[in-house]
Amino acid sequence: MSEVTMEQLVSLCKRRGFVYQSSEIYGGLSGAWDYGPMGVELKNRIRDYWWKEMTQIQEHIVGLDAAIMMHPKVWEASGHVENFTDPLVDCRQCKSRFRADQIDLEAACPVCGTKGSFTEPRDFNLMFSTHLGSVKDSGSVVYLRPETAQGIFVNFKNVLQTSRVKIPFGIAQVGKAFRNEVTTKSFIFRTCEFEQLEMQFFVKPGEDERWFEYWKQARIDYYRKLGIRSDRLKFKEHGSDELAHYAKAAFDIEYHFPMGWQELEGIHSRTDFDLGRHQEYSGKDLTYLDPETRERYVPYVVETSAGLTRTVLMVLSDAYEEEQLEGGDSRTVMRFHPAVAPITVGIFPLVKKDGLADLAKTIERRLREKYQVFYDQSGAIGRRYRRMDEVGTPFGITVDYQTKEDDTVTLRFRDSMEQRRVSIHQLEEIIDGEIRSYRRES
Ligand code: GAP
């Protein structure tokens, strides 16, 4: 198995329009990234794949889309104003800032080389704040949410009263989150603006351990279903000194990224911490009345929390392969699961003339109704295939002279490079079947 380096990934992402540095023409903004034509398709498809897995095919999970800016009391109640901090030190000489837990305080500053220049560590809150409205006073301070989860907790009663859900049930949300991270290395792995895929599952106290185990298993199975290599996925349990302020127990699903094993998703047992605190701070009743037993309680919560933008990096790392071919040739191929590949089908007339381009265009128009399609009529066919391999397009259709005679085309499969002669009337059926039954071979 070839291991991709971060340099190879960053270079492919730029070259093929997956990810660009933010504000590049002005020299870039550290830790911020833009998603190009391929990147936005990949990100949206991963988001939709997660959404389908976590809502559409789950009878007991509903969706939500809460605002990024929320009442400032939310973050007092959640504990983020008090606890969501990193210990930071500054270099007195060059003013560079570091996380105290990631640097040797006795050593020289890694930026300017000055010894003994670090300040004492002090806690630095990771939330970005701004002012709502035209008056800049402390009463108008709002925070950009550092996690989407709180939007779910504060809407717990609304969803309960309007959706006919009964415990156990979940609420899922996808959206942007913001953290003023000092260490924003490793490309899109850790950024100040990112997206989360979160689900809060509300359960009866005492049943939380069973559901915690259930969601741990369900979430690692999900990555395998997405075609991610099993040997690059593992669990890591949080020790009691690592637990977030809201968690009773937590496991990370880690992935072997180009820079090593790192967190991809967290599964957290949050008890009644959040609902209990919101009940206290808002003065509103957030209890649940069991319709059968008439018991009333504040539900416990099991959370699954993944980074969408971090999943994009994981999917890119996992898909990347440089393959040696027979005859000394080589190719770069992105082995995306066809359900999340930015382009599903490439369409190529063998030559432009003799009506082949028109025929290919007719097929293209038909398939566009259903798939993301890329039409390419220029250059040698082998080169056109390679370009599609590099952006991970799982299917290629070539229209040639035989197509005019018998309505068949060549269907090429990205992974095996196998070419099969098929009827143009069966294309959707074959492609859909391949997407449904996709298994990664290497
Ligand atoms: N609601 C719980 C929560 O936010 P977390 O472990 O702080 O938990 C969950 O974050 C996930 O969000 C992480 O596993 C990671 O995938 C993603 N994430 C967190 N901070 C991030 C950052 N600065 N950049 C990109 N992704 C981040």
Residues whose N, C-alpha, C, O or C-beta is under 5 A from the ligand:
A	BS01	GAP	P146 E147 A149 R179 E181 I188 F189 R190 T191 F194 E263 L264 E265 G266 S305 A306 G307 R310
